[in-house]
Amino acid sequence: MAIRNKLYFASDIHLGALNYTSSREREDRFVRWLDSIKHDANELFLVGDVFDFWFEYKTVVPKGYIRFLGKLAELVDLGIKLYLFKGNHDMWIFDYFVQELGATIISNELVIERQGKKLYIHHGDGLGPGDGKYKILKKVFRSRVCQWLFERLHPNFGVGLANYWSGHSRLANAAADEHKLFENEWLVTFARETLQKQHYDYLIFGHRHIPLVIQLNSQSQYINLGEWIFNSSYAVMADGQIQLLHFEKDHAENT
Ligand SMILES: [Mn+2]
């Protein structure tokens, strides 16, 4: 039996996105990854936008993703601790995964100490300067009133509308990305500002879909987990060091 002592991080799998075939291929790939880490993972952090859209009605959840959910259940039953972050696409995760998977749901940031290192983890939406429109939208979308109203729409209509919106916002984000250089990343700016107030060894985000490691100062690194539509990137922490890797590609990316 291998020792379970590693922490694994992944985000932005966007299950459900593009179309059924694309989503199933990604789901199968992600399940293979989960299978490959189950022997030495101690904790698993899914850092938001796991689903391209998710909503839990009082007694009903969206169809699909059974292989993924089954594999997660297997890992949890092996004793692996699961953290599920809300992203901007799947902020409507409530207590289904708490009940079924014993997951810890993280609404905003998670600050933890592991292996002698201090970690700050956040999906990455609505942080840093700018993006005022989204920050307002996030407040509205996360409000109980808005959720209550959405729950009253028939799912054939409500989920259809949400999927349209989700595709639209993914495309809009992709277009905005092309105009930004890595060093000018707002999340990097946010990370630098956060470090002025408080020391962290690792600041870990998703959301930007760009797998990236930036050395912020002699002790602190910014890590973006990338995404699973094109990259299959993830991070692993062992012996106090975090590496950003690509699943099923023979090269490893470390900076
Ligand atoms: Mn996102």
py3Dmol code that shows the C-alpha trace and the ligand (Angstrom):
import py3Dmol

protein = """\
ATOM      1  CA  MET A   1       0.000   0.000   0.000  1.00  0.00           C
ATOM      2  CA  ALA A   2       1.376   3.354  -1.006  1.00  0.00           C
ATOM      3  CA  ILE A   3       1.391   6.121   1.557  1.00  0.00           C
ATOM      4  CA  ARG A   4      -1.288   8.722   1.056  1.00  0.00           C
ATOM      5  CA  ASN A   5       0.558  11.974   1.472  1.00  0.00           C
ATOM      6  CA  LYS A   6       0.004  14.067  -1.650  1.00  0.00           C
ATOM      7  CA  LEU A   7      -2.338  16.951  -2.341  1.00  0.00           C
ATOM      8  CA  TYR A   8      -3.846  17.267  -5.812  1.00  0.00           C
ATOM      9  CA  PHE A   9      -5.375  20.350  -7.398  1.00  0.00           C
ATOM     10  CA  ALA A  10      -7.366  20.755 -10.613  1.00  0.00           C
ATOM     11  CA  SER A  11      -9.936  23.230 -11.891  1.00  0.00           C
ATOM     12  CA  ASP A  12     -12.006  24.272 -14.887  1.00  0.00           C
ATOM     13  CA  ILE A  13     -12.983  20.877 -16.210  1.00  0.00           C
ATOM     14  CA  HIS A  14     -16.179  22.497 -17.499  1.00  0.00           C
ATOM     15  CA  LEU A  15     -18.062  19.185 -17.648  1.00  0.00           C
ATOM     16  CA  GLY A  16     -21.014  19.551 -19.965  1.00  0.00           C
ATOM     17  CA  ALA A  17     -19.277  22.146 -22.104  1.00  0.00           C
ATOM     18  CA  LEU A  18     -19.188  22.357 -25.846  1.00  0.00           C
ATOM     19  CA  ASN A  19     -21.310  19.277 -26.536  1.00  0.00           C
ATOM     20  CA  TYR A  20     -21.995  15.782 -25.224  1.00  0.00           C
ATOM     21  CA  THR A  21     -19.135  14.063 -27.110  1.00  0.00           C
ATOM     22  CA  SER A  22     -16.565  16.646 -26.075  1.00  0.00           C
ATOM     23  CA  SER A  23     -17.766  16.554 -22.468  1.00  0.00           C
ATOM     24  CA  ARG A  24     -17.708  12.725 -22.293  1.00  0.00           C
ATOM     25  CA  GLU A  25     -14.174  12.588 -23.701  1.00  0.00           C
ATOM     26  CA  ARG A  26     -13.077  15.107 -21.057  1.00  0.00           C
ATOM     27  CA  GLU A  27     -14.990  13.288 -18.333  1.00  0.00           C
ATOM     28  CA  ASP A  28     -13.297   9.975 -19.276  1.00  0.00           C
ATOM     29  CA  ARG A  29      -9.883  11.667 -19.256  1.00  0.00           C
ATOM     30  CA  PHE A  30     -10.566  13.272 -15.872  1.00  0.00           C
ATOM     31  CA  VAL A  31     -11.752   9.944 -14.470  1.00  0.00           C
ATOM     32  CA  ARG A  32      -8.485   8.330 -15.660  1.00  0.00           C
ATOM     33  CA  TRP A  33      -6.619  11.089 -13.820  1.00  0.00           C
ATOM     34  CA  LEU A  34      -8.650  10.546 -10.637  1.00  0.00           C
ATOM     35  CA  ASP A  35      -7.912   6.840 -10.938  1.00  0.00           C
ATOM     36  CA  SER A  36      -4.190   7.555 -11.295  1.00  0.00           C
ATOM     37  CA  ILE A  37      -4.014   9.667  -8.123  1.00  0.00           C
ATOM     38  CA  LYS A  38      -6.155   7.556  -5.824  1.00  0.00           C
ATOM     39  CA  HIS A  39      -3.194   5.535  -4.521  1.00  0.00           C
ATOM     40  CA  ASP A  40      -1.229   8.433  -3.092  1.00  0.00           C
ATOM     41  CA  ALA A  41      -3.718  11.307  -2.723  1.00  0.00           C
ATOM     42  CA  ASN A  42      -4.517  12.486   0.767  1.00  0.00           C
ATOM     43  CA  GLU A  43      -6.596  15.488  -0.255  1.00  0.00           C
ATOM     44  CA  LEU A  44      -8.185  16.541  -3.535  1.00  0.00           C
ATOM     45  CA  PHE A  45      -8.983  20.172  -4.325  1.00  0.00           C
ATOM     46  CA  LEU A  46     -11.335  20.832  -7.252  1.00  0.00           C
ATOM     47  CA  VAL A  47     -10.916  24.570  -7.583  1.00  0.00           C
ATOM     48  CA  GLY A  48     -14.113  25.630  -9.370  1.00  0.00           C
ATOM     49  CA  ASP A  49     -15.845  25.391 -12.745  1.00  0.00           C
ATOM     50  CA  VAL A  50     -15.840  21.617 -12.474  1.00  0.00           C
ATOM     51  CA  PHE A  51     -19.202  21.845 -14.212  1.00  0.00           C
ATOM     52  CA  ASP A  52     -20.006  24.226 -17.037  1.00  0.00           C
ATOM     53  CA  PHE A  53     -23.331  24.665 -15.290  1.00  0.00           C
ATOM     54  CA  TRP A  54     -24.719  23.222 -12.094  1.00  0.00           C
ATOM     55  CA  PHE A  55     -27.900  23.869 -10.199  1.00  0.00           C
ATOM     56  CA  GLU A  56     -29.493  21.889  -7.394  1.00  0.00           C
ATOM     57  CA  TYR A  57     -33.230  21.987  -7.056  1.00  0.00           C
ATOM     58  CA  LYS A  58     -34.706  20.825  -3.777  1.00  0.00           C
ATOM     59  CA  THR A  59     -34.983  17.190  -4.894  1.00  0.00           C
ATOM     60  CA  VAL A  60     -33.393  17.184  -8.350  1.00  0.00           C
ATOM     61  CA  VAL A  61     -29.873  17.577  -9.776  1.00  0.00           C
ATOM     62  CA  PRO A  62     -28.731  17.883 -13.429  1.00  0.00           C
ATOM     63  CA  LYS A  63     -28.424  14.716 -15.532  1.00  0.00           C
ATOM     64  CA  GLY A  64     -25.046  13.295 -16.521  1.00  0.00           C
ATOM     65  CA  TYR A  65     -21.487  12.961 -15.181  1.00  0.00           C
ATOM     66  CA  ILE A  66     -22.128   9.559 -13.599  1.00  0.00           C
ATOM     67  CA  ARG A  67     -18.616   8.219 -14.234  1.00  0.00           C
ATOM     68  CA  PHE A  68     -17.076  11.319 -12.719  1.00  0.00           C
ATOM     69  CA  LEU A  69     -19.390  11.275  -9.700  1.00  0.00           C
ATOM     70  CA  GLY A  70     -18.907   7.529  -9.254  1.00  0.00           C
ATOM     71  CA  LYS A  71     -15.113   7.908  -9.320  1.00  0.00           C
ATOM     72  CA  LEU A  72     -15.276  10.801  -6.833  1.00  0.00           C
ATOM     73  CA  ALA A  73     -17.361   8.592  -4.540  1.00  0.00           C
ATOM     74  CA  GLU A  74     -14.731   5.854  -4.842  1.00  0.00           C
ATOM     75  CA  LEU A  75     -11.937   8.261  -3.863  1.00  0.00           C
ATOM     76  CA  VAL A  76     -13.928   9.638  -0.949  1.00  0.00           C
ATOM     77  CA  ASP A  77     -14.700   6.096   0.224  1.00  0.00           C
ATOM     78  CA  LEU A  78     -10.962   5.353   0.140  1.00  0.00           C
ATOM     79  CA  GLY A  79     -10.575   8.143   2.689  1.00  0.00           C
ATOM     80  CA  ILE A  80      -9.457  10.990   0.410  1.00  0.00           C
ATOM     81  CA  LYS A  81     -10.687  14.364   1.615  1.00  0.00           C
ATOM     82  CA  LEU A  82     -12.533  16.324  -1.079  1.00  0.00           C
ATOM     83  CA  TYR A  83     -12.754  20.120  -1.355  1.00  0.00           C
ATOM     84  CA  LEU A  84     -15.111  21.507  -3.954  1.00  0.00           C
ATOM     85  CA  PHE A  85     -14.793  25.198  -4.803  1.00  0.00           C
ATOM     86  CA  LYS A  86     -17.595  27.222  -6.349  1.00  0.00           C
ATOM     87  CA  GLY A  87     -16.569  28.712  -9.683  1.00  0.00           C
ATOM     88  CA  ASN A  88     -18.336  31.357 -11.725  1.00  0.00           C
ATOM     89  CA  HIS A  89     -19.990  28.616 -13.819  1.00  0.00           C
ATOM     90  CA  ASP A  90     -21.021  26.369 -10.938  1.00  0.00           C
ATOM     91  CA  MET A  91     -21.596  28.699  -8.012  1.00  0.00           C
ATOM     92  CA  TRP A  92     -24.940  27.035  -7.367  1.00  0.00           C
ATOM     93  CA  ILE A  93     -23.486  24.038  -5.594  1.00  0.00           C
ATOM     94  CA  PHE A  94     -25.356  23.627  -2.322  1.00  0.00           C
ATOM     95  CA  ASP A  95     -25.448  20.532  -0.125  1.00  0.00           C
ATOM     96  CA  TYR A  96     -25.830  17.611  -2.552  1.00  0.00           C
ATOM     97  CA  PHE A  97     -22.080  16.872  -2.639  1.00  0.00           C
ATOM     98  CA  VAL A  98     -21.831  17.423   1.099  1.00  0.00           C
ATOM     99  CA  GLN A  99     -24.479  14.774   1.625  1.00  0.00           C
ATOM    100  CA  GLU A 100     -23.394  12.323  -1.080  1.00  0.00           C
ATOM    101  CA  LEU A 101     -19.606  12.769  -1.043  1.00  0.00           C
ATOM    102  CA  GLY A 102     -18.834  14.366   2.307  1.00  0.00           C
ATOM    103  CA  ALA A 103     -17.267  17.204   0.318  1.00  0.00           C
ATOM    104  CA  THR A 104     -16.258  20.470   1.914  1.00  0.00           C
ATOM    105  CA  ILE A 105     -17.719  23.257  -0.221  1.00  0.00           C
ATOM    106  CA  ILE A 106     -15.599  26.406  -0.483  1.00  0.00           C
ATOM    107  CA  SER A 107     -17.519  29.525  -1.504  1.00  0.00           C
ATOM    108  CA  ASN A 108     -14.576  31.914  -1.747  1.00  0.00           C
ATOM    109  CA  GLU A 109     -11.004  31.411  -0.579  1.00  0.00           C
ATOM    110  CA  LEU A 110      -9.457  28.621   1.427  1.00  0.00           C
ATOM    111  CA  VAL A 111      -6.366  29.284   3.522  1.00  0.00           C
ATOM    112  CA  ILE A 112      -4.552  26.213   4.816  1.00  0.00           C
ATOM    113  CA  GLU A 113      -1.184  25.068   6.073  1.00  0.00           C
ATOM    114  CA  ARG A 114       0.148  21.798   4.722  1.00  0.00           C
ATOM    115  CA  GLN A 115       3.612  20.253   4.713  1.00  0.00           C
ATOM    116  CA  GLY A 116       4.971  23.351   6.463  1.00  0.00           C
ATOM    117  CA  LYS A 117       3.707  25.698   3.740  1.00  0.00           C
ATOM    118  CA  LYS A 118       0.984  28.309   3.720  1.00  0.00           C
ATOM    119  CA  LEU A 119      -1.523  28.080   0.855  1.00  0.00           C
ATOM    120  CA  TYR A 120      -4.131  30.520  -0.428  1.00  0.00           C
ATOM    121  CA  ILE A 121      -6.606  28.872  -2.818  1.00  0.00           C
ATOM    122  CA  HIS A 122      -9.449  30.549  -4.739  1.00  0.00           C
ATOM    123  CA  HIS A 123     -11.206  29.895  -8.052  1.00  0.00           C
ATOM    124  CA  GLY A 124     -10.121  33.391  -9.107  1.00  0.00           C
ATOM    125  CA  ASP A 125     -13.317  35.052 -10.292  1.00  0.00           C
ATOM    126  CA  GLY A 126     -14.071  38.568  -9.089  1.00  0.00           C
ATOM    127  CA  LEU A 127     -10.650  39.193  -7.541  1.00  0.00           C
ATOM    128  CA  GLY A 128      -8.198  42.000  -8.140  1.00  0.00           C
ATOM    129  CA  PRO A 129      -8.752  45.280  -9.955  1.00  0.00           C
ATOM    130  CA  GLY A 130     -11.440  45.850 -12.581  1.00  0.00           C
ATOM    131  CA  ASP A 131     -14.161  43.457 -13.744  1.00  0.00           C
ATOM    132  CA  GLY A 132     -16.740  45.633 -11.938  1.00  0.00           C
ATOM    133  CA  LYS A 133     -19.600  44.308 -14.030  1.00  0.00           C
ATOM    134  CA  TYR A 134     -18.890  40.709 -13.071  1.00  0.00           C
ATOM    135  CA  LYS A 135     -18.501  41.595  -9.383  1.00  0.00           C
ATOM    136  CA  ILE A 136     -22.040  42.998  -9.357  1.00  0.00           C
ATOM    137  CA  LEU A 137     -23.342  40.025 -11.333  1.00  0.00           C
ATOM    138  CA  LYS A 138     -21.694  37.636  -8.875  1.00  0.00           C
ATOM    139  CA  LYS A 139     -23.539  39.282  -5.969  1.00  0.00           C
ATOM    140  CA  VAL A 140     -26.840  38.974  -7.831  1.00  0.00           C
ATOM    141  CA  PHE A 141     -26.243  35.358  -8.921  1.00  0.00           C
ATOM    142  CA  ARG A 142     -25.207  34.362  -5.426  1.00  0.00           C
ATOM    143  CA  SER A 143     -28.177  36.036  -3.731  1.00  0.00           C
ATOM    144  CA  ARG A 144     -30.815  33.792  -2.145  1.00  0.00           C
ATOM    145  CA  VAL A 145     -33.571  35.748  -3.928  1.00  0.00           C
ATOM    146  CA  CYS A 146     -32.046  35.123  -7.338  1.00  0.00           C
ATOM    147  CA  GLN A 147     -31.582  31.417  -6.554  1.00  0.00           C
ATOM    148  CA  TRP A 148     -35.154  31.161  -5.284  1.00  0.00           C
ATOM    149  CA  LEU A 149     -36.474  32.771  -8.475  1.00  0.00           C
ATOM    150  CA  PHE A 150     -34.358  30.520 -10.704  1.00  0.00           C
ATOM    151  CA  GLU A 151     -35.673  27.486  -8.823  1.00  0.00           C
ATOM    152  CA  ARG A 152     -39.178  28.519  -9.866  1.00  0.00           C
ATOM    153  CA  LEU A 153     -38.358  28.348 -13.580  1.00  0.00           C
ATOM    154  CA  HIS A 154     -39.090  25.050 -15.264  1.00  0.00           C
ATOM    155  CA  PRO A 155     -35.675  23.326 -15.688  1.00  0.00           C
ATOM    156  CA  ASN A 156     -36.272  22.742 -19.416  1.00  0.00           C
ATOM    157  CA  PHE A 157     -36.258  26.500 -19.681  1.00  0.00           C
ATOM    158  CA  GLY A 158     -34.017  27.488 -16.757  1.00  0.00           C
ATOM    159  CA  VAL A 159     -31.160  25.090 -17.502  1.00  0.00           C
ATOM    160  CA  GLY A 160     -31.450  25.824 -21.235  1.00  0.00           C
ATOM    161  CA  LEU A 161     -31.081  29.526 -20.512  1.00  0.00           C
ATOM    162  CA  ALA A 162     -28.161  28.851 -18.163  1.00  0.00           C
ATOM    163  CA  ASN A 163     -26.348  26.712 -20.747  1.00  0.00           C
ATOM    164  CA  TYR A 164     -26.721  29.443 -23.330  1.00  0.00           C
ATOM    165  CA  TRP A 165     -25.393  32.018 -20.870  1.00  0.00           C
ATOM    166  CA  SER A 166     -22.544  29.742 -19.834  1.00  0.00           C
ATOM    167  CA  GLY A 167     -21.387  29.206 -23.434  1.00  0.00           C
ATOM    168  CA  HIS A 168     -21.632  32.927 -24.059  1.00  0.00           C
ATOM    169  CA  SER A 169     -19.561  33.859 -21.003  1.00  0.00           C
ATOM    170  CA  ARG A 170     -16.904  31.230 -21.830  1.00  0.00           C
ATOM    171  CA  LEU A 171     -16.490  32.735 -25.305  1.00  0.00           C
ATOM    172  CA  ALA A 172     -16.426  36.277 -23.924  1.00  0.00           C
ATOM    173  CA  ASN A 173     -13.719  35.301 -21.423  1.00  0.00           C
ATOM    174  CA  ALA A 174     -11.669  33.641 -24.169  1.00  0.00           C
ATOM    175  CA  ALA A 175     -11.823  36.814 -26.271  1.00  0.00           C
ATOM    176  CA  ALA A 176     -10.786  38.986 -23.323  1.00  0.00           C
ATOM    177  CA  ASP A 177      -7.850  36.663 -22.604  1.00  0.00           C
ATOM    178  CA  GLU A 178      -6.146  37.368 -25.909  1.00  0.00           C
ATOM    179  CA  HIS A 179      -5.518  40.967 -24.904  1.00  0.00           C
ATOM    180  CA  LYS A 180      -3.738  40.191 -21.680  1.00  0.00           C
ATOM    181  CA  LEU A 181      -0.103  39.366 -21.154  1.00  0.00           C
ATOM    182  CA  PHE A 182       0.856  36.987 -18.398  1.00  0.00           C
ATOM    183  CA  GLU A 183       2.666  39.494 -16.216  1.00  0.00           C
ATOM    184  CA  ASN A 184      -0.276  41.876 -16.393  1.00  0.00           C
ATOM    185  CA  GLU A 185      -2.645  39.227 -15.200  1.00  0.00           C
ATOM    186  CA  TRP A 186      -5.127  40.649 -12.741  1.00  0.00           C
ATOM    187  CA  LEU A 187      -4.790  37.528 -10.616  1.00  0.00           C
ATOM    188  CA  VAL A 188      -1.043  38.019 -10.448  1.00  0.00           C
ATOM    189  CA  THR A 189      -1.682  41.628  -9.386  1.00  0.00           C
ATOM    190  CA  PHE A 190      -4.108  40.350  -6.775  1.00  0.00           C
ATOM    191  CA  ALA A 191      -1.550  37.790  -5.574  1.00  0.00           C
ATOM    192  CA  ARG A 192       1.159  40.456  -5.256  1.00  0.00           C
ATOM    193  CA  GLU A 193      -1.197  42.712  -3.277  1.00  0.00           C
ATOM    194  CA  THR A 194      -2.220  39.857  -1.009  1.00  0.00           C
ATOM    195  CA  LEU A 195       1.442  39.160  -0.255  1.00  0.00           C
ATOM    196  CA  GLN A 196       1.906  42.753   0.965  1.00  0.00           C
ATOM    197  CA  LYS A 197      -0.453  41.974   3.828  1.00  0.00           C
ATOM    198  CA  GLN A 198       0.264  38.331   4.521  1.00  0.00           C
ATOM    199  CA  HIS A 199       2.823  35.716   3.586  1.00  0.00           C
ATOM    200  CA  TYR A 200       1.800  32.691   1.541  1.00  0.00           C
ATOM    201  CA  ASP A 201       4.114  30.156  -0.041  1.00  0.00           C
ATOM    202  CA  TYR A 202       1.616  29.279  -2.749  1.00  0.00           C
ATOM    203  CA  LEU A 203      -1.315  31.229  -4.181  1.00  0.00           C
ATOM    204  CA  ILE A 204      -3.358  28.845  -6.287  1.00  0.00           C
ATOM    205  CA  PHE A 205      -6.106  29.795  -8.737  1.00  0.00           C
ATOM    206  CA  GLY A 206      -8.076  28.467 -11.679  1.00  0.00           C
ATOM    207  CA  HIS A 207     -10.486  30.495 -13.819  1.00  0.00           C
ATOM    208  CA  ARG A 208      -7.967  31.932 -16.319  1.00  0.00           C
ATOM    209  CA  HIS A 209      -7.470  28.677 -18.243  1.00  0.00           C
ATOM    210  CA  ILE A 210      -3.744  29.371 -18.547  1.00  0.00           C
ATOM    211  CA  PRO A 211      -1.529  26.844 -16.760  1.00  0.00           C
ATOM    212  CA  LEU A 212       1.134  29.052 -15.265  1.00  0.00           C
ATOM    213  CA  VAL A 213       3.700  29.263 -12.470  1.00  0.00           C
ATOM    214  CA  ILE A 214       5.141  32.672 -11.584  1.00  0.00           C
ATOM    215  CA  GLN A 215       7.760  33.241  -8.911  1.00  0.00           C
ATOM    216  CA  LEU A 216       6.418  36.315  -7.093  1.00  0.00           C
ATOM    217  CA  ASN A 217       9.335  36.694  -4.691  1.00  0.00           C
ATOM    218  CA  SER A 218      11.988  34.461  -3.168  1.00  0.00           C
ATOM    219  CA  GLN A 219       9.410  32.524  -1.170  1.00  0.00           C
ATOM    220  CA  SER A 220       6.083  32.799  -2.961  1.00  0.00           C
ATOM    221  CA  GLN A 221       4.672  31.329  -6.135  1.00  0.00           C
ATOM    222  CA  TYR A 222       1.553  32.087  -8.134  1.00  0.00           C
ATOM    223  CA  ILE A 223       0.089  28.950  -9.663  1.00  0.00           C
ATOM    224  CA  ASN A 224      -2.709  28.842 -12.180  1.00  0.00           C
ATOM    225  CA  LEU A 225      -4.131  25.367 -12.607  1.00  0.00           C
ATOM    226  CA  GLY A 226      -5.101  25.853 -16.255  1.00  0.00           C
ATOM    227  CA  GLU A 227      -8.052  23.821 -17.547  1.00  0.00           C
ATOM    228  CA  TRP A 228      -9.083  20.455 -19.008  1.00  0.00           C
ATOM    229  CA  ILE A 229     -10.579  21.338 -22.405  1.00  0.00           C
ATOM    230  CA  PHE A 230      -7.145  21.686 -24.046  1.00  0.00           C
ATOM    231  CA  ASN A 231      -4.531  21.196 -21.322  1.00  0.00           C
ATOM    232  CA  SER A 232      -5.404  18.534 -18.738  1.00  0.00           C
ATOM    233  CA  SER A 233      -3.211  20.439 -16.309  1.00  0.00           C
ATOM    234  CA  TYR A 234      -3.117  19.889 -12.573  1.00  0.00           C
ATOM    235  CA  ALA A 235      -0.886  20.524  -9.585  1.00  0.00           C
ATOM    236  CA  VAL A 236       0.490  18.108  -7.036  1.00  0.00           C
ATOM    237  CA  MET A 237       2.021  18.916  -3.663  1.00  0.00           C
ATOM    238  CA  ALA A 238       4.565  16.589  -2.081  1.00  0.00           C
ATOM    239  CA  ASP A 239       7.266  17.295   0.510  1.00  0.00           C
ATOM    240  CA  GLY A 240       6.300  20.967   0.623  1.00  0.00           C
ATOM    241  CA  GLN A 241       6.788  21.474  -3.138  1.00  0.00           C
ATOM    242  CA  ILE A 242       4.081  22.064  -5.720  1.00  0.00           C
ATOM    243  CA  GLN A 243       4.504  21.048  -9.351  1.00  0.00           C
ATOM    244  CA  LEU A 244       2.273  21.912 -12.280  1.00  0.00           C
ATOM    245  CA  LEU A 245       1.899  18.929 -14.603  1.00  0.00           C
ATOM    246  CA  HIS A 246      -0.019  17.834 -17.689  1.00  0.00           C
ATOM    247  CA  PHE A 247      -1.869  14.543 -17.520  1.00  0.00           C
ATOM    248  CA  GLU A 248      -1.106  12.007 -20.254  1.00  0.00           C
ATOM    249  CA  LYS A 249       1.619  14.175 -21.768  1.00  0.00           C
ATOM    250  CA  ASP A 250       5.196  13.081 -21.331  1.00  0.00           C
ATOM    251  CA  HIS A 251       6.603  16.492 -20.521  1.00  0.00           C
ATOM    252  CA  ALA A 252       6.348  18.161 -17.145  1.00  0.00           C
ATOM    253  CA  GLU A 253       6.216  21.882 -16.715  1.00  0.00           C
ATOM    254  CA  ASN A 254       8.090  23.328 -13.762  1.00  0.00           C
ATOM    255  CA  THR A 255       9.358  26.800 -13.172  1.00  0.00           C
TER     256      THR A 255
END
"""
ligand_1 = """\
1
MN
Mn -14.050 30.276 -14.069
"""
view = py3Dmol.view(width=600, height=400)
view.addModel(protein, "pdb")
view.setStyle({"model": 0}, {"cartoon": {"style": "trace"}})
view.addModel(ligand_1, "xyz")
view.setStyle({"model": 1}, {"stick": {}})
view.zoomTo()
view.show()
